[in-house]
Amino acid sequence: MSLPIFLKVMTGIAQLPNTDLLNTLSSSLKSVFDTMLSYELVANGNEDFSGTKPQAPKLGGSDMNSVFVGSVGFVGEASGVIYLFLQEEFANTIAAKITGLEGDDLDYDIVTDVCGELTNMFSGSFKNMMVDIGYDSTLTIPTVLSGDELYISSLGVEKHLRQSFQSNGCDVVADLVLAEG
């Protein structure tokens, strides 16, 4: 066994510095927003919820009654889940931009599909960056939920990092949850 492989096995992805994981998370989402939407995405803070119960993400504004949360898991040498939180209004804006649909043509199912695909592309970009440094994994199918002040609470979590962003005057939040072992 060569030394780099041995070190990777001994440390695992959760042992990577938070700054490296957050930079990879940020770079992945910025790439997707630029490619798919031509929107600039500016990071504006991060939090470490490892070992604690996370709070609902702060998405700004007084209307927190409808939040879309996309999630995609990844399993392999790197295992965990990536979450993308969007306010309903911004999710509708993104769906309209990607599909070209407006008004009644832009229904809940279409917005949900677009949020799922955006989360899938974001997770795929993150996964590919992890593969580049030696942590291969397979992605799960995207899941999208919507509701009031949704937040993540998981068992078997080794690390839970949150990165907050701004895009087109709207808040965007991404969580990276890494499984134990």
Secondary structure, DSSP 8 states (H G I E B T S, - for coil): --HHHHHHHHH-GGGS-HHHHHHHHHHHHHHHIIIII----EEEEEEE-TTS--------SS--S-EEEEEEEEEESS-EEEEEEEEHHHHHHHHHHHH---GGGS-HHHHHHHHHHHHHHHHHHHHHHHHHTT--EEE---EEEEESS-----SSEEEEEEEEEEETTEEEEEEEEEE--
